[in-house]
């Protein structure tokens, strides 16, 4: 059995939050969800790259609602700020994709003292809501659960 984006159900009326949407899997995930009707909230460190990603998404799927939240996952304070912004701006999150990461940077530390290539996946992780992005997502994800037949599920994976 082969899975393709054709297998994604209709997502009209659903809100997806995707971190790391300026390239690779994050961008292609956003495009795939937009094609199925999802409204998107995307995050990025670089506003110019975010604007280019939004252009690519909306060129592919005209009419898609795409909001951008500035987010630098190498900075705990910024991750907490962005989490708070998402939590106060949106009443619910139906889909959360913690995709952001840093590909093979030179060895360096973040301002919080973490190794840069390890900080983004760690800070974005949803381990029982202890990470900033996990904390912002919990109330909004629970707000998406309308009945026992549509429970909120938050799978988390990291590489």
Residue frames relative to the residue before (quaternion, step in Angstrom):
aa qw qx qy qz dx dy dz
X 1.0000 0.0000 0.0000 0.0000 0.00 0.00 0.00
X 0.1628 -0.7894 0.5888 0.0604 3.56 -0.86 1.00
X 0.2470 -0.7588 0.5874 0.1346 3.54 -0.94 0.95
X 0.0004 0.7695 -0.6386 -0.0026 3.56 -1.09 0.80
X 0.6731 -0.4806 0.3554 0.4355 3.57 -1.26 0.12
X 0.5137 0.6212 -0.4228 0.4141 3.60 1.24 -0.21
X 0.6345 0.5454 -0.3200 0.4444 3.58 1.22 -0.48
X 0.5049 0.6232 -0.4429 0.4007 3.62 1.22 -0.17
X 0.3992 -0.7250 0.4982 0.2587 3.62 -0.77 0.93
X 0.6796 -0.4368 0.3785 0.4518 3.56 -1.32 0.07
X 0.1402 -0.8169 0.5582 0.0383 3.57 -0.76 1.06
X 0.2598 0.7761 -0.5306 0.2205 3.57 1.19 0.42
X 0.7996 0.2465 -0.2088 0.5062 3.57 -0.85 1.02
X 0.6159 0.5241 -0.3482 0.4740 3.60 1.27 -0.03
X 0.2480 -0.7511 0.5948 0.1437 3.57 -1.16 0.69
X 0.1058 -0.7876 0.6063 0.0299 3.55 -0.87 1.03
X 0.1657 -0.7395 0.6449 0.0992 3.56 -1.02 0.88
X 0.0128 -0.8056 0.5903 -0.0489 3.56 -0.74 1.11
X 0.2225 -0.7561 0.5997 0.1383 3.57 -0.79 1.02
X 0.8163 0.2667 -0.1816 0.4791 3.56 -1.19 0.52
X 0.2826 0.8109 -0.4665 0.2120 3.55 0.87 0.96
X 0.5107 0.6882 -0.4113 0.3106 3.62 1.20 0.06
X 0.8172 -0.0187 -0.0140 0.5759 3.60 1.19 0.08
X 0.8080 0.3463 -0.2034 0.4312 3.51 -1.35 -0.01
X 0.8563 -0.1125 0.1024 0.4936 3.52 -1.10 -0.83
X 0.6342 0.5498 -0.3390 0.4250 3.59 0.97 -0.81
X 0.6765 0.4826 -0.2889 0.4753 3.57 0.89 -0.93
X 0.6974 0.4656 -0.2865 0.4634 3.58 0.85 -0.90
X 0.5957 0.5343 -0.3594 0.4802 3.58 1.13 -0.55
X 0.6468 0.5182 -0.3163 0.4616 3.59 0.93 -0.90
X 0.6541 0.5047 -0.3126 0.4687 3.58 0.92 -0.88
X 0.6609 0.5173 -0.3054 0.4498 3.59 0.92 -0.88
X 0.6831 0.4680 -0.2878 0.4811 3.59 0.94 -0.85
X 0.6189 0.5386 -0.3396 0.4599 3.59 1.06 -0.73
X 0.6300 0.5421 -0.3328 0.4455 3.59 0.98 -0.80
X 0.7169 0.4219 -0.2391 0.5008 3.56 1.15 -0.59
X 0.6679 -0.5750 0.2731 0.3857 3.58 1.28 0.31
X 0.4509 0.6974 -0.4596 0.3147 3.62 1.20 0.05
X 0.3688 -0.6404 0.6167 0.2710 3.53 -1.27 0.53
X 0.2251 -0.8197 0.5196 0.0858 3.57 -0.87 0.93
X 0.0861 -0.6930 0.7105 0.0870 3.49 -1.32 0.65
X 0.0368 -0.8224 0.5670 -0.0298 3.55 -0.48 1.21
X 0.2255 -0.7746 0.5766 0.1290 3.55 -1.14 0.63
X 0.0733 0.7817 -0.6159 0.0647 3.52 -1.22 0.62
X 0.4890 -0.6333 0.5145 0.3084 3.56 -1.26 0.52
X 0.7759 0.3445 -0.1335 0.5114 3.53 0.92 -1.01
X 0.3704 -0.7712 0.4718 0.2131 3.60 -0.43 1.21
X 0.6236 0.5307 -0.3543 0.4515 3.63 1.02 -0.65
X 0.6595 0.4816 -0.3055 0.4896 3.59 0.97 -0.82
X 0.6178 0.5375 -0.3441 0.4593 3.59 1.05 -0.73
X 0.6472 0.5172 -0.3171 0.4615 3.58 0.94 -0.89
X 0.6494 0.5080 -0.3133 0.4713 3.60 0.98 -0.83
X 0.6457 0.5133 -0.3198 0.4661 3.60 1.00 -0.80
X 0.6383 0.5131 -0.3239 0.4737 3.58 0.96 -0.86
X 0.6341 0.5258 -0.3331 0.4588 3.60 0.96 -0.82
X 0.6694 0.4978 -0.3049 0.4595 3.58 0.91 -0.91
X 0.6463 0.5173 -0.3182 0.4620 3.60 0.99 -0.83
X 0.7372 0.4245 -0.2450 0.4652 3.58 0.78 -1.01
X 0.5722 0.5444 -0.3885 0.4746 3.61 1.16 -0.39
X 0.6826 0.4793 -0.2765 0.4773 3.57 1.01 -0.84
X 0.8019 0.1034 -0.0127 0.5883 3.58 0.98 -0.90
X 0.1829 -0.8185 0.5357 0.0979 3.60 0.27 1.25
X 0.7647 0.3493 -0.2700 0.4693 3.55 -1.05 0.79
X 0.4862 0.6587 -0.4407 0.3682 3.59 1.26 -0.13
X 0.3534 -0.7036 0.5772 0.2165 3.56 -1.00 0.86
X 0.0672 0.7896 -0.6034 0.0890 3.57 -0.66 1.16
X 0.0673 -0.7695 0.6350 0.0099 3.56 -0.71 1.13
X 0.2445 -0.7646 0.5823 0.1285 3.57 -1.10 0.77
X 0.0930 -0.7496 0.6538 0.0444 3.53 -1.05 0.91
X 0.4037 -0.7013 0.5356 0.2415 3.56 -0.78 1.06
X 0.1182 0.7992 -0.5753 0.1276 3.57 -0.86 0.99
X 0.0463 -0.7601 0.6481 0.0051 3.54 -0.83 1.08
X 0.2479 -0.8193 0.5030 0.1198 3.56 -0.21 1.27
X 0.5758 0.5552 -0.3978 0.4494 3.59 1.23 0.04
X 0.6994 0.3875 -0.2373 0.5517 3.59 1.32 0.06
X 0.3878 -0.7575 0.4763 0.2212 3.60 -0.34 1.23
X 0.6463 0.5221 -0.3294 0.4486 3.59 0.94 -0.83
X 0.6737 0.4815 -0.3011 0.4729 3.59 0.95 -0.82
X 0.6270 0.5265 -0.3384 0.4639 3.58 1.02 -0.74
X 0.6506 0.5029 -0.3094 0.4776 3.58 1.00 -0.80
X 0.6336 0.5257 -0.3251 0.4653 3.60 1.01 -0.82
X 0.6788 0.4870 -0.2913 0.4660 3.58 0.87 -0.97
X 0.6235 0.5368 -0.3347 0.4594 3.57 1.01 -0.79
X 0.6568 0.5029 -0.3019 0.4739 3.56 0.95 -0.87
X 0.6321 0.5390 -0.3264 0.4511 3.58 1.00 -0.84
X 0.6720 0.4808 -0.2983 0.4777 3.58 0.89 -0.90
X 0.6708 0.5190 -0.3034 0.4343 3.58 0.89 -0.93
X 0.7316 0.4133 -0.2478 0.4822 3.60 0.99 -0.75
X 0.6632 0.5188 -0.3074 0.4434 3.60 1.15 -0.49
X 0.8004 0.2562 -0.1067 0.5314 3.58 0.95 -0.86
X 0.4271 -0.7252 0.4845 0.2385 3.56 -0.93 0.91
X 0.8114 0.0362 -0.0119 0.5832 3.57 1.19 -0.36
X 0.1633 -0.7146 0.6667 0.1347 3.51 -1.37 0.38
X 0.2395 -0.7909 0.5489 0.1262 3.56 -0.67 1.08
X 0.7823 0.1081 -0.0333 0.6126 3.57 1.12 -0.72
X 0.0456 -0.7810 0.6227 0.0101 3.57 -0.88 0.97
X 0.0177 -0.7893 0.6134 -0.0218 3.55 -0.73 1.08
X 0.1523 -0.7835 0.6009 0.0422 3.55 -0.40 1.31
X 0.0555 0.8523 -0.5091 0.1065 3.53 0.13 1.33
X 0.5350 0.6898 -0.4001 0.2792 3.60 1.09 -0.68
X 0.1653 0.7606 -0.6157 0.1227 3.50 -1.13 0.75
X 0.3473 -0.6998 0.5759 0.2407 3.54 -1.29 0.16
X 0.2825 -0.7875 0.5295 0.1404 3.55 -0.64 1.12
X 0.8583 -0.2314 0.1222 0.4414 3.52 -0.74 1.21
X 0.1194 0.7963 -0.5830 0.1086 3.58 0.53 1.12
X 0.5905 -0.4934 0.4374 0.4654 3.58 -1.21 0.11
X 0.5945 -0.5796 0.3991 0.3890 3.57 -1.07 0.65
X 0.2389 0.7456 -0.5896 0.1985 3.54 -0.73 1.13
X 0.3892 -0.7034 0.5442 0.2401 3.53 -1.29 0.37
X 0.4680 -0.6345 0.5333 0.3065 3.52 -1.22 0.60
X 0.6678 -0.4896 0.3536 0.4351 3.58 -1.23 0.16
X 0.6621 0.4846 -0.3032 0.4847 3.60 1.25 -0.33
X 0.5941 -0.6310 0.3333 0.3711 3.59 1.31 0.12
X 0.5186 0.6180 -0.4295 0.4058 3.59 1.24 0.27
X 0.5316 -0.5636 0.4986 0.3888 3.56 -1.23 0.37
X 0.5537 -0.6794 0.3651 0.3137 3.60 -0.67 1.11
X 0.7093 0.4633 -0.2954 0.4416 3.61 0.79 -0.89
X 0.6853 0.4580 -0.2933 0.4843 3.60 1.19 -0.29
X 0.5964 0.6266 -0.3681 0.3410 3.59 1.09 -0.59
X 0.6657 0.5333 -0.3364 0.3992 3.62 0.78 -0.91
X 0.7041 0.4281 -0.3082 0.4753 3.65 0.71 -0.86
X 0.6408 0.5307 -0.3332 0.4435 3.59 1.03 -0.71
X 0.6936 0.4684 -0.2824 0.4688 3.57 0.84 -0.95
X 0.7016 0.4601 -0.2881 0.4615 3.60 0.97 -0.73
X 0.4894 0.7003 -0.4192 0.3071 3.59 1.20 -0.38
X 0.3650 -0.7540 0.5154 0.1805 3.53 -1.17 0.60
X 0.2127 0.8258 -0.5022 0.1436 3.55 1.16 0.48
X 0.8135 -0.2816 0.1173 0.4951 3.54 -0.12 1.37
X 0.6729 -0.5492 0.2941 0.3988 3.55 1.07 0.73
X 0.4763 0.6953 -0.4395 0.3108 3.60 1.20 0.20
X 0.6497 0.4815 -0.3258 0.4898 3.59 1.14 -0.44
X 0.6592 -0.5318 0.3295 0.4172 3.63 -1.06 0.54
X 0.7129 0.4315 -0.2899 0.4706 3.61 0.75 -0.88
X 0.6014 0.5326 -0.3605 0.4740 3.58 1.13 -0.50
X 0.6454 0.5289 -0.3187 0.4497 3.57 0.99 -0.82
X 0.6881 0.4664 -0.3203 0.4544 3.61 0.83 -0.86
X 0.6863 0.5252 -0.3001 0.4038 3.53 0.98 -0.77
X 0.5787 0.6399 -0.3866 0.3258 3.58 0.99 -0.70
X 0.7149 0.4215 -0.3048 0.4673 3.67 0.60 -0.93
X 0.6744 0.4943 -0.3043 0.4563 3.57 0.92 -0.83
X 0.6364 0.5076 -0.3336 0.4755 3.59 1.03 -0.72
X 0.6564 0.4946 -0.3205 0.4709 3.59 0.94 -0.79
X 0.6081 0.5536 -0.3439 0.4532 3.58 1.15 -0.59
X 0.6286 0.5452 -0.3307 0.4453 3.58 1.20 -0.45
X 0.6101 0.5649 -0.3495 0.4319 3.57 1.20 -0.43
X 0.1514 -0.8430 0.5148 0.0383 3.55 -0.22 1.28
X 0.8046 -0.0069 0.0370 0.5926 3.58 1.11 -0.55
X 0.6588 -0.5029 0.3618 0.4269 3.60 -1.22 0.25
X 0.6276 0.5460 -0.3397 0.4389 3.59 1.20 -0.42
X 0.7597 0.2604 -0.1872 0.5657 3.61 1.22 -0.24
X 0.0127 -0.8462 0.5328 -0.0038 3.58 0.53 1.15
X 0.4915 -0.6309 0.5143 0.3096 3.52 -1.26 0.52
X 0.0400 -0.7821 0.6219 -0.0034 3.53 -0.89 0.96
X 0.0445 -0.8016 0.5961 0.0101 3.56 -0.87 0.90
X 0.0783 -0.7994 0.5947 0.0339 3.58 0.08 1.22
X 0.1048 -0.7850 0.6077 0.0596 3.58 -1.06 0.68
X 0.0245 0.7799 -0.6244 0.0353 3.53 -0.99 0.87
X 0.0393 -0.7863 0.6162 0.0198 3.54 -1.13 0.58
X 0.2688 -0.7548 0.5710 0.1788 3.53 -1.17 0.53
